[in-house]
Amino acid sequence: MWEKLSDDGTVHDKDNLYTWANAFTAHVAALNFTSFAGYNDWRLPNVRELQSIVNYQNVNPAVSSASAFNTNCAPGCPATTCSCTASGDYWSSTSSVSDPWNAWYVRFSYGRVDAFGRSDGKSGAAYVRAVRDATASTTTTSTTSTTTSTATSTTVPGSACNNATVIPAGGGTFTATTSGTSTLAGTCGSSGSSPEKVFQWTPSVSGPATIETCGSGTTYDSVLYLRAASCATGAEVQCNDDACANASGLFRASRIMPTVTAGTTYYIVVDGFGGSSGSFALRVTPPGASTTSTTLAGAACGSATVIPAGGGTFTGTTSGTSTLAGTCGISGLAPERVFQWTPTTSGTATIQTCGAGTTYDSVLYVRSPTCTSPEVTNGCNDDACPNASGLFRASKVTPVVAAGQTYFIVVDGYSGSSGSFTLSVTPP
């Protein structure tokens, strides 16, 4: 099932451009966050999937005339009444094996498939059309936007299907290394030539789970997929190749967010892309695990609201007059709320106002070590993700934080905007 693109200025607009990393973190993430068309398992297509919709009998765009990819396209048309294709480069999820700074793309002006024709590589801008597996399960939207697992870290040997390692219902963090020969393959990425490790998990609660290999514990290009009922023949629930950064800092680790059913046995397969293998850290967070949602009054610098080291999800409302301004957006006219946070672990944190809980055009920035200090690196953002309107009017920052250092998180507004917000803070 392919995403229809439009010409209406929304997240589906055919003229939206993204870097390769932002194709995952902005476009695909927005579709899954809002459960576009009733699904939250949208992904970036691999290069073979993307090339499959090319029609070499046509040019500008190289798709079939009056097809599902090019019908009634006109300025202002929504995806419900039209379908559009821009005559330019579209990102695939497939990285170049010989040069990981490049990714394969398809040029829909005439159907060219290449990985080396763009001088700026993955840092350049290209178009995006998402896809999902037609046989994947329908999912429901969860009101919980942040989950923080309290499970311990355990080193386990992992195994193939005939000896899958059983992990607790409560999830946790598990480290292992892939080696040997390949016996399985997922539907995303190119994992048929890589060795894999299999883990068996039976959750005790139903709802959205988070399963990932993100972070410095994963040293290679992983592929992650989930099968239900049977390891060898069970239906694949979700599959992901590159969703987040691994130890290299590049988007080479994987994350899936399936909706699971209590009492059902699932098989988590940690695989590799294009023959890749190595050490990994697998984190399994069951539905609702240690999620904190608190309504806070917020405050200005003189009385910042202290939030726990473990982060959580916090709701509030901005009102009154402006006393602060960030370096991004235009926030000098809008009222703000300030929150004080001292993490206990070092690494990359995620701080965001994304989702239906934020009703206005927010601006988000982080300062340290005081409320009036300069912003930290990667510490200011205006529009990174959708808010309640479905438009990209909410904010996300991913600063590198140090354990024991105090940070001040400012939830501000663009050009006088104010309203209700949901602030999610996820520590490293």
N, C-alpha and C positions, 0 to 999 in steps of 0.2 A: 504494500500500500504506500503510495507516494503522496507527499504534501503538495497541494495545489498552491501555486503562487499567484499573486494578484497585482493590482496597480493602485492600491488604496492607502498607502502610507503606513500600514500596520506591519507587524512582525513578518507577515507573509509577502510583503511587497517585493516584486521581482528585482527592484533596483537596490535592495539592501546589500551591502558589502561587508565582509568579515575577514579578519586574519584567520589562518587555519585553526589556531587555538580558540578564538572567539566563536568559530562555527560550532564548537561543542559547548562552550561555557555561556554563550549568549543565545544563539538561535535555537539549537536543539534543546538546551536547558529550558528556554522559555516555552517551547511547545509541551515539554513534559511537565513543567510546573503548572501550566494551565490546563493540562489534560486535553490538548487539542483533539477534536473529533472523538473525544471520549477515551483517549489512550495516553499513557505516559511512558511508552517504550519507544519513542521516536529516536532515531540515530542518524548519523551521517552515512551515506551509502559507500560501499567499497567501490573501487574503480570499475570492476566488471559490472556491478549493478548499475552504476551511472552510465556507462557506455551502452547498456542494453536499451535505453530509451532514445538513443540517437537514431535518426532516419537520414541516411546518407543521400537520399534522393532530394532532400531539401536543404536550404541554407538560410541563415539569418531569421529564425533559428533553425537548427538542423534537427527538427522533430516533425512528426507527421502533421500536415495541415489539418485543422479542425480536430486534432486529437485531444486526449485528456490533458496534454501539456501545453496546448496553444489554442484556446477557444475563446472567442469574444473578448479578447484582451483590449481594454480601452482605459484611458485615464479615469481613475475613481472607482473602477469595478472591484468588488470584493471577491474573495475566493469562493463564495457561495454561488456566484453567477458567471465567473470567468476563470480562465487558467492561462498563465503567462509564462514565457521563457525568455530570459534575456540572452542576447547573442554575445556571450562572453564566457569567461572561465568559471567553472563550478568545481568546488572542492570535493574530493573524495576522502574517505577515512584512511586510505592506503598510503603509508609513508614509503619513501624511496629506501630500499635496502642498502644501496651503495652510498647514498647521501641523505642521512636522516633529517637534514635541514630542509629538504624538499618533500613535497607530497604530490601524488598523482592527481591530475585534474582533467576535465573534459571541456574543451572549448566548443560551445554550442553554436558558434557562428557557422562552422562547417564540420564539426565532429572530431576535431583533433584530440588525441589522447597523449599526454606527455607528463613528465615530472621535472624537466630541466629547462623548459622554455621561459621560465619566469625568473628574472635576475634577483628578485627580492625573496624568493622561496616562500616559506610558510609565513613570513612576516608581512607579505603583501596582502592585498585585498582581493577577494573573489566572491562570487555568488554562492548561495547555498540552497539546496533542495533536500529536505529530510525524507527518510523512508522508515518504514517499520515492517516487521514480518507479519504477513496476513494471518498466520496461524497462531500468533501470540495471544495470550489471554487478555480480555478486556479488564482494565483496572479502574479503580475508583480514586477520587481525589481525597487526600488526607489533609486535615487542618493543622497537623503538626509539621512545622517547617524545619526544625532542627532536632536531631537526636544525638545524644552523647552517651556512648557506651561506658559502663563502669567495669566491664569484664577485664580479666587479667590477660597477660600475654603468655602464651605457651608455645614451646617449640615442639613440633610434631613431625613425624617422618613423612606423612602424606602417602599416597598410593595410587594405583590404577583402579579401574572399576571393580576388579575381583577382590580388592582389599581396601576399600575406601575408609579413610580415617573418620571416625564418628566424633563430632564436636558437640558441646553442650547446647541444650535448647536456648539458653541465655546468651549464646554467641560468645564473642571474645576476639582476641587478636592472636594469630597463629603464624609462626614463621617456619619456612622450609625452603628447599632448593629443588628445582626441576632438573632432571638429567635422564639420560637414556634415550629411548625411542618413542615416537608418537603412536598412540593407539586411539586417540579421539580427535575430533575437530569441531569447532563451533561454526555457526552460520555467519559470523562477522570476522573481519580480519582475515589472515591467512595462517591458520594454526595447524594445518594438516601435517606439517613437517617438524613440529616442536614437541618435546616431551611435556607431560602434564602431571599435575597432582590432583587427586579427587578427594573431596570431603563430604561426608554425609551429615545432613542437618535436619532435625525434625523440630520446628518451632512449637512452642506451647501457646502462642497467641497469634491471632490473625491480624493482618494489616500490612502496610508498606514496610519493608525491611531495606536495609542498606548493606551491600556487600561490596568490598572494594580492596584494591591492592595499592591504593594511593600512598605516596610518601616515600621517605628515604629508605625504608626497609625493603623496597623493591628495586632491584638493580638492573633489570632488563625490560624489554618491551613485552608486556604481558597482554594476554587476551583472557577474558573472564566470561564464563557462561554458566547458566543454571538450568538443570533438567529436573523434571518432576517424576516421582514414582520409580523410575528405573534409570540407572546410570548409563547403560548402553543404548537403550531404545526409548527412553522416556522423552516426552515432548520438551523441547527447549523453551523455557519461560522467557528468558532475556539473555542477550549477548552484548558485550561491549569490548572494543579494542582500546581506543585512546580517549580517556575522559578526564584525566588528571595527571599531575606531575609525579614522576618517580624520582629516584636518587639523583638523576642527571639534571633535574629541573625542567626537563622537556615533558610534554604530554605523552607519556609512554606507559602509564599505568591505567587501570581499568576500574569502572564503577558501574554497578547495576542497582536498580531500586525496584525490585519486584514486589507485587502484592502476594503475600504467602498466606496459607491456610493452616491453622493450628492442627497438629496431628498428621499432616502430610509430610512425607519424607522427600527431601530435595537433595540433589547432588550438585555440589559446587565444584566446577572444574577450573583450576588455574593453569592456563596454557600460555603459549608464546606466539609471537608474530614472526612468520617467515623463518622458522628454525631457531628463534631466540630461546634462551634458557638462562636460569640463574636463580638467585635468592629472592624471596618475596616475603612480604608481611600481608597476610590476609586478615581483614577485619570484618566481622559479621555482627551487625547490630540488629536485633529483632525489633518488631514493631513496638513503639512506645517506650523503648529502653531509656531510662533515666532522663527523659525529656522534662525540662523545667519551663513552665510558661507562667509568667508573673506580670501583673499589671502594676506599673510603676508611675509615680508622679513626675519623675524627671526633674531637672533643675538646671540653673545656669551655673557658671564656674564656681560661684561662691558656695554652692551647696549641691555638688554633683552627687548623683545617686550611685552608690556602690553596688556592683553586681558580683556574683560569685566567680571564683577563679575558674570553675568548670563551665562558665558561660551559661547559655540557656536562651529562651525566647521571652522577650519582654514587650509589652504593649504600652503605648502612651499617646499623648496628644500634644502638639505644639500650639502655643497661643501666646499672645502678648507682643512684646517688641523685640527687635533683634539686638543682640549684644556681641555676636561673633560672626565671622565670615571665613569660609574656606577658600582655597586657592583655585578650586574648580567650580564651574557653574557660576551663578550670580546669587549668592546667599546672604549678602549684606542687608537685605530688606526683610528677611523672613525670621520669625522666632525660632528658637532652637531648644533642644533638650540635651543635657550633658550627663554622661554615665562614666563612672570611674571603674577601671578593671585592672587587676594585677594577676596575670596568668602564672601558673606554677610550672609550666613546661615551655620550652623554647621551640620555635619553628614558625611555619606559616599558618596564620589564623584566617578565618573567614568571618567577616562582619557584614551584615546585609540587612536591607529593608525590603527585600523582594517579596512579592506575593500579595494576596487579596487583603491582608491586614493593613496595608499602607494605602491611604486614600488620596494622597496628594503627590506632587512632584518633589521628591525628597533630594537632598544633597547630604552626603555622609563623609565625615573626615575624622582622622585620628591624630592626636597630639601626644607628645611625651617629652620630658617627664612631668610637665605641669599642664594645666588646662590652657595656658596662654603661650606654651612653647610652640616652636615650628611643627608642622606636620611631619609624620614619619614617612619614609619612602613607600610609595604605592598606597598612600594614606588618604587620598581624596577621590571621590567619584560622584558624578551627577547621575547619568542615566546608563545603567548596566543591565537592567532586568525589568520585567513588567510589574506594575502595581495592580491595584484593584480594577483599573480601567482596561487592562490587557496591553496597554502601551508601555514602552520602555521609559518609565518615569520613576522607577525605584533605583536603589543604589547598592553597590557591593564593592568592598575593598578586601584585599588579601595581603595585609602587611606581615612582615617577618617580625615576630615579637620575642622578647627575652624573658625567661622566667624571673620573677621577682621584681620586674620593672613595672611601674604604674603607667597606664595609658588612659587617656580621656577620649571617649567616643562622643562625637557631636552629631546629633540628628538634626539637620537644618532643612531649609526649603529653598526652592528655586524662585528667585524674583518675587518674593513676598508670599509664596505659597505656604500654607500650613494645614494641619489636619491630624488625623489619627495615623499611627504607624505601628508596625511590628518590627522590632529589632531582634535579630538572631546573631548570637555570638558563639562561634565554634572554635575552641582552642586547638592548638596543634595536635 
